[in-house]
């Protein structure tokens, strides 16, 4: 069953009517409504094109959070072979909000790490809605160390509203774990490539995305804070999230202009959830191209490339 966002409700009505006509035709051989259904399909296609022609930043946030978008596990299942999950931080526990392990991308062995939000109520609770605890970041550090030892490229898939802000996480050193993970990214002598596949929220995303190359899906977002959180702080009113989304410049297009994102990966019309197969294939192609671009660099060049990228942030696109 298709899930529709708030701004897609008119589209839902048209597509629902078209489906009703087809259901009617299936139950009655005497009723021919194919022409009416096709007319509604054309109307729906035109409306979908108009809705997604120029999405506002807030609507892009809604699309980035769509429950039907492919998540980390979907990409791992579809793009990587011989995936061997590795669990635990060897200190406290295994954080199910972070998944990762050894795998092959095509013929190339890699280490893949990502945030997993879950796809239904049970798995969302199990995965803590993609909000990692300290042990999740410490697990990521352990996997990056392993990749460094065996000279494997690291692929990170970012999709989190932010690190978990709970009492237990703070007691176990949440900020320190995020800082250590970010530091580890900067120190790696192997290619590190990132794709923001949905939300990239705050330091919880930066801890995985301090990479040589950062790609973003067309309707993904990446920001220091959520629009709701920003609105609550600046205006003391979470309902001003639309204004906050505009001010934060969190879209893939804005961040490409600012030099934060190195490439924007196109999504199917209507968002990644409308054609998951095409989206996954586009992400796989981008990952392979980014790794090929980096694999001839020496460890020292990779470290310098990464540090220069982040030291130069802010010098590009200031007039945009």
NUBA-476374 format. One record per residue (C-alpha): x, y negated, z; residue in three letters. Coordinates in steps of 0.5 Angstrom, whole numbers, padded with zeros to 4 digits, always signed. Each point is the difference from the previous one (the first is absolute). Layout:
! NUBA-476374
XYZAla
...
END
This chain:
! NUBA-476374
+0000+0000+0000Unk
+0003-0007-0002Unk
+0001-0005+0005Unk
-0001-0007-0001Unk
+0003-0006+0003Unk
-0005-0006+0002Unk
+0001-0004-0007Unk
-0001+0006-0004Unk
-0007+0001+0002Unk
-0003-0003-0006Unk
+0004+0005-0004Unk
-0002+0006+0005Unk
-0008-0002-0002Unk
+0002+0001-0007Unk
+0004+0006+0000Unk
-0005+0003+0005Unk
-0006-0001-0005Unk
+0004+0003-0006Unk
+0001+0006+0005Unk
-0007+0001+0001Unk
-0002+0000-0007Unk
+0005+0006-0001Unk
-0003+0003+0006Unk
-0007+0000-0003Unk
+0003+0002-0007Unk
+0003+0006+0003Unk
-0007+0002+0004Unk
-0004-0001-0006Unk
+0001+0002-0007Unk
-0005-0004-0003Unk
+0003-0007+0002Unk
+0005-0003-0004Unk
+0003-0006+0004Unk
+0007+0001-0003Unk
+0000-0007-0004Unk
-0003-0004+0007Unk
+0006+0004+0004Unk
+0005-0002-0006Unk
-0002-0007+0001Unk
+0000-0001+0007Unk
+0008+0003+0000Unk
+0002-0005-0005Unk
-0003-0005+0004Unk
+0003+0003+0006Unk
+0007+0000-0003Unk
-0001-0008-0002Unk
-0002-0001+0007Unk
+0006+0004+0003Unk
+0005-0004-0005Unk
-0003-0007+0002Unk
+0001+0002+0008Unk
+0007+0002-0001Unk
+0002-0005-0005Unk
+0002-0005+0005Unk
+0000+0003+0007Unk
+0001-0005+0006Unk
+0005+0002+0005Unk
-0005+0002+0005Unk
-0003+0004-0005Unk
+0006+0003-0001Unk
+0001+0002+0007Unk
-0007+0004+0000Unk
+0003+0004-0006Unk
+0006+0001+0003Unk
-0004+0003+0006Unk
-0005+0004-0004Unk
-0001+0007+0003Unk
+0001+0003-0007Unk
+0007-0002-0002Unk
+0005+0005+0000Unk
+0004+0001+0006Unk
+0007+0002+0002Unk
-0002+0007+0000Unk
-0003+0000-0007Unk
+0006-0003-0003Unk
+0004+0005+0003Unk
-0004+0006-0002Unk
-0001-0003-0007Unk
+0007-0002-0002Unk
+0005+0004+0004Unk
+0002+0007+0000Unk
+0003+0005+0005Unk
-0002-0005+0006Unk
+0002+0002+0006Unk
-0003-0004+0006Unk
+0005-0002+0006Unk
-0003-0002+0007Unk
+0002-0003+0006Unk
+0005-0005+0003Unk
+0004+0005+0004Unk
-0002-0005+0006Unk
-0007+0000+0001Unk
-0006+0003-0005Unk
-0002+0000-0007Unk
-0004-0006-0002Unk
-0005+0002-0005Unk
+0000-0007-0003Unk
+0006+0001-0003Unk
+0002+0006-0005Unk
+0006+0002-0004Unk
+0005+0005-0002Unk
+0004+0003-0005Unk
-0003+0000-0007Unk
+0002+0000-0008Unk
-0003-0006-0004Unk
+0001+0003-0007Unk
+0007+0004+0000Unk
+0002-0005+0005Unk
+0001+0002+0008Unk
-0003-0006+0004Unk
-0002-0001+0007Unk
-0007-0003+0000Unk
-0003-0004+0006Unk
-0006-0003+0001Unk
-0006-0003+0004Unk
-0007+0005+0000Unk
-0006-0003+0002Unk
-0005+0006-0001Unk
-0006+0001-0005Unk
-0005+0001+0005Unk
-0002-0001+0007Unk
+0004+0006+0003Unk
+0006-0001-0004Unk
+0000-0008+0001Unk
+0000+0001+0008Unk
+0005+0006-0001Unk
+0004-0005-0004Unk
-0001-0006+0005Unk
-0003-0004-0007Unk
+0007+0000-0002Unk
+0003-0004+0006Unk
+0006+0003+0002Unk
+0003+0000+0007Unk
+0007+0000+0002Unk
+0001+0007-0001Unk
-0002-0001-0007Unk
+0005-0005-0002Unk
+0006+0004+0004Unk
-0002+0006-0005Unk
+0001-0004-0006Unk
+0007-0002+0003Unk
+0001+0007+0001Unk
-0002+0002-0007Unk
+0004-0006-0003Unk
+0006+0003+0003Unk
-0001+0006-0003Unk
-0001-0003-0007Unk
+0007-0003+0001Unk
+0003+0006+0002Unk
-0002+0004-0006Unk
+0001-0006-0004Unk
-0008+0000-0002Unk
-0004-0006-0003Unk
-0005-0002+0005Unk
-0007-0002-0002Unk
-0005-0003+0005Unk
-0008-0001-0001Unk
-0002-0006+0004Unk
-0008+0000+0002Unk
-0001-0003+0007Unk
-0004-0006+0003Unk
+0006+0000+0005Unk
+0004+0004+0005Unk
-0005+0002+0006Unk
+0000-0005+0006Unk
-0002+0004+0005Unk
+0003+0000+0007Unk
+0003+0007+0000Unk
+0003-0002-0007Unk
+0003-0006+0004Unk
+0002+0004+0005Unk
+0004+0004-0004Unk
+0004-0006-0004Unk
-0004-0001-0006Unk
+0003-0007-0002Unk
+0007+0004+0001Unk
-0002+0006-0004Unk
-0002-0005-0006Unk
+0006-0004+0001Unk
+0004+0006-0001Unk
-0003+0003-0006Unk
+0000-0007-0003Unk
+0008+0000+0002Unk
+0001+0008-0003Unk
-0004-0002-0007Unk
+0006-0006+0000Unk
+0005+0005+0001Unk
-0001+0006-0005Unk
+0005+0001-0005Unk
-0005+0004-0004Unk
-0006-0003-0005Unk
-0006-0002+0004Unk
-0006-0002-0004Unk
-0007-0002+0003Unk
-0007+0000-0003Unk
-0006-0004+0004Unk
-0005+0004-0002Unk
-0006-0003+0005Unk
+0001-0005+0005Unk
+0007-0002+0003Unk
-0001-0003+0006Unk
+0005-0004+0005Unk
+0007+0004+0002Unk
-0004+0006+0000Unk
+0001+0000-0008Unk
+0007-0004+0000Unk
+0003+0006+0004Unk
-0001+0004-0006Unk
+0000-0005-0005Unk
+0007-0003+0001Unk
+0002+0003-0007Unk
+0004-0001-0006Unk
-0006+0000-0004Unk
-0007-0002+0002Unk
-0006+0002-0004Unk
-0007-0002+0001Unk
-0006+0003-0003Unk
-0004-0006-0003Unk
-0006+0000+0005Unk
+0005+0001+0006Unk
+0001-0005+0005Unk
+0007-0001+0005Unk
+0000-0005+0005Unk
+0003-0002+0007Unk
-0007+0000+0003Unk
-0007+0002-0002Unk
-0005-0005-0003Unk
-0005+0001+0006Unk
+0006+0000+0005Unk
+0003-0007-0003Unk
-0007-0003+0000Unk
-0001+0002+0008Unk
+0007-0003+0001Unk
-0001-0007-0004Unk
-0007-0001+0000Unk
-0003+0004+0006Unk
-0005+0003-0005Unk
+0001+0007-0003Unk
-0005-0002-0005Unk
+0005-0005-0003Unk
+0004+0006-0003Unk
-0002-0002-0007Unk
+0004-0007+0001Unk
+0005+0004+0003Unk
+0001+0005-0006Unk
+0001-0006-0004Unk
+0005-0003+0004Unk
+0004+0006+0001Unk
+0002+0001-0007Unk
+0000+0008+0001Unk
-0002+0002-0007Unk
+0004+0004-0004Unk
+0000-0006-0005Unk
+0002-0005+0005Unk
+0006+0004+0003Unk
+0003+0002-0007Unk
+0000-0008-0001Unk
+0004+0000+0007Unk
+0005+0005-0002Unk
-0003+0005+0006Unk
-0003+0005-0005Unk
+0005+0002-0006Unk
-0006+0003-0004Unk
-0007+0000+0000Unk
-0003+0007-0002Unk
-0007-0001-0004Unk
-0006+0004+0003Unk
-0006+0002-0004Unk
-0006-0004-0001Unk
-0004-0001+0006Unk
+0006+0002+0004Unk
+0004+0007+0002Unk
-0006+0003+0003Unk
-0003+0000-0007Unk
+0005+0004-0004Unk
+0005+0004+0006Unk
+0003+0004-0005Unk
+0003-0006-0005Unk
+0002-0004+0007Unk
+0004+0006+0002Unk
+0003+0001-0007Unk
+0002-0008+0000Unk
+0003+0000+0007Unk
+0004+0007-0002Unk
+0003-0004-0006Unk
+0002-0006+0004Unk
+0003+0004+0005Unk
+0004+0004-0005Unk
+0002-0007-0004Unk
+0002-0003+0007Unk
+0005+0006+0002Unk
+0003+0000-0007Unk
+0002-0007+0000Unk
+0003+0001+0007Unk
+0003+0007+0000Unk
+0007-0002-0004Unk
+0001-0005+0006Unk
+0006+0001+0005Unk
-0003+0001+0008Unk
+0004-0007+0001Unk
-0004-0003-0006Unk
-0007+0002+0002Unk
+0001-0003+0007Unk
+0003-0006-0003Unk
-0006+0000-0005Unk
-0005+0001+0006Unk
+0003-0005+0004Unk
+0000-0006-0005Unk
-0007+0002-0002Unk
-0003-0002+0007Unk
+0005-0006+0001Unk
-0002-0003-0006Unk
-0007+0000+0001Unk
-0003-0007+0001Unk
+0004-0002-0006Unk
-0004+0002-0005Unk
-0007-0002-0002Unk
-0001-0006+0005Unk
-0003-0005-0005Unk
-0005+0006-0002Unk
END
